[in-house]
């Protein structure tokens, strides 16, 4: 099974599991309980979530799960803001690690994939970064490291990544929010459920449509089978 298919199935399973747990523990799981939990954590809880996102890309942690959690813990607006800030900062950290600390190591592990990414940047510059962010069919964590070994300027990489990751971020955050609302029995469940289905369909179909419209040799068939620096850091803990 392809990695992109596994990610979609994982997201769907998380949503189903969240709803199922909400049905089983409906009496204990309420909107008021979640609000009290965040209230007790205060500002530290919000900062902690952003910090987790900051280190997640470098440690190869699954970003889709964190994005869904943002919608469940906060709301669509705050969840999108926190995830956008944290994921962009984390992608920047991985970029800088590759460019200034672990370039040779990343180049050896990335192999031929790095050549394809470099070719894409040389040919199209920021447009290549934009496409790979809008179409989440490539390994997110690998791209963060690999872009650090290209000639793309840091500010171009950061700005393009931030803008082009926003649509997917907002979509997954809303899915997490809708799953939480279904679990706690929030108002307008039918409307929110329909919106969630529509968002999920867009997240699945839009990348496929964009990939069909625009096929480039440099952005096809990016594969990677080795560990990244974050794996080593995680193992040493």
C-alpha positions, 0 to 999 in steps of 0.5 A, a space after each residue: 500500500 502506498 504511503 499516501 493511501 496509508 496516511 489517508 486511511 490513518 486520518 479516517 481511522 482517527 476520525 472514526 475512533 474519536 467519534 466511537 470513543 465519544 459515543 462510548 464515553 459521552 457522559 464523561 466527554 463534554 465540551 465543558 470538560 475540554 474547556 475546563 482542561 484548557 482553562 487549567 493549562 492556560 497559556 502554557 497549554 497553547 504554547 506547549 502545543 506550538 512547541 510540540 509542532 516546532 520539533 515534530 518535523 525534525 523528529 519525523 512525528 506525524 503532522 496530520 495527527 497533530 493537526 487533527 488534535 488542534 481542531 479537537 483541542 481548540 477551535 477552527 481559527 485558533 487551531 489553524 493559527 497554532 498549527 500554521 505557526 508551529 508547522 512552519 517553524 518546524 519546517 524551518 528548523 529542519 531546513 536549517 539543520 540540513 543546510 548548516 549542520 547535517 547537509 552531507 548526512 542528509 545528502 547521503 540518505 536522500 540519494 537520488 531523491 535529492 537530485 530531483 528536488 534540486 532539479 525542481 528548484 533550479 527549474 521553477 524556484 518558489 513554484 516548486 516549493 508551492 506545488 509540493 506544499 499544495 499537493 501533500 503527496 510527497 513526504 513532508 518531513 523529507 522535503 523540509 530537510 531536502 529543501 535545505 540543500 537546495 539554492 532556494 533562499 530561506 525567506 522564499 522557502 518560509 513564506 511559500 511554505 507558510 502560505 501554501 500549507 494554509 489550505 491543508 492545515 485549515 482543512 485538517 483542523 476543521 476535520 478534528 473540530 468536527 470529530 470533537 463536536 460529534 463526540 461531545 454532541 455539539 450543536 448543528 451536528 448534521 451541518 458540521 458533519 456535511 462540511 467535514 465530509 466536503 472538506 475531506 473530499 477536497 483534501 483527497 481529490 484536490 491533490 490528485 487533480 493538481 497532479 494530473 493537471 501539472 506533471 513534471 519529471 522533477 516532482 514525480 516518484 519521490 521516494 526515500 527509504 532511509 532514516 533522517 536526523 530526527 530519527 537518531 535524536 528520537 532513539 537517543 532519548 
